[in-house]
Amino acid sequence: MMIVFEQKPFEEILGYLINDKSIFILRCKGCARVNQANAESDLMDMKGRIEERGIGITGSAIKGLLCMKAKSVLEELSETIGNPTSLLIMACGLGVQSVAEATHKIVHPACNSFVDKEILELGKREYRCRTCGDCVLEFTGGICPLTVCSKGLLNGPCGGNSLGKCEVSREIDCGWVLIFERMKKLGRLKEFMSFLEPKDYRKIQKKKIS
């Protein structure tokens, strides 16, 4: 499946970086041609605007298919990343989640994700990303609550959680417990307490790949 991503408003991204002394920027070329276009200029623009705000950048890179190759990409870049406070990921929700799984660093999403209209109409959707057009991975440790929670709750856990398991099935981990544990490990429980506003699902389909 091809996912289209577009940059979040810069001030929103800047708000994510407010406690960071330095960052590493990783831009995905993506699977769709629209994601591959202007990759270099997108990255350079982001670097320039962030540096203007006094935030250090330890380095940057453009790599393909972070959703599938995040671990190997981070291993390849291990000597050049340095020791940033966090990683800023210019990629779709799948790419951000994959990077978050492959590092102990804080990972910030720089983009929102959309899916190709024709693929959406066929009902094909990668189970880890709803391509909702308003990514909240910043507040959930790089774990999507819409897909990891059996009820798709934006705020949780619900009352059905018991011993870290979901009431839908005791063989299923409670998604919000997983999010809590990830945020705790990252030292970001303050952000975990943020209330996530209801989704505007009119954003879920705005793009069509040419």
C-alpha angles and dihedrals in degrees: 000000000000118000124195117215130190131187120268117236107288094235089056091052091047089055089057090055098048094111096039123105093189139002141192116222120215118186121193120216087209132202098276123074091232089061092050094053117097093000093145095045091046090053095046092049091051092049093050095049093047094048089051087061092055098253114138121234117208092191146306141226143186116222136166130245101002088174089070105023106036095120095049091043092054090047090051091050096041094110095045102042092073117192107309123170089236147349122248109208121203098195144093122287091268091056093049093049092048092051091047090054092050100051141049089218126101109264123207123198114227097184146050120227133228132175130229109270096230093051091046091054090054089057095241112146133159104243096227097056128044091193086227096166094237111070117205098182089117089072099040104050095257093304116119110231092197091064106025093051113073089219095042091237119178091203124036173337100293126214092266093071113110127175090342094306132113123247089226087069131349087221091064120083115233105255094215092052087055089050092048092051092048092049091046091052090051092048091242105121090128089064089045088065092060114116112235113218120231114275123259096222091190084083093059093090118031103123138072121188114231 
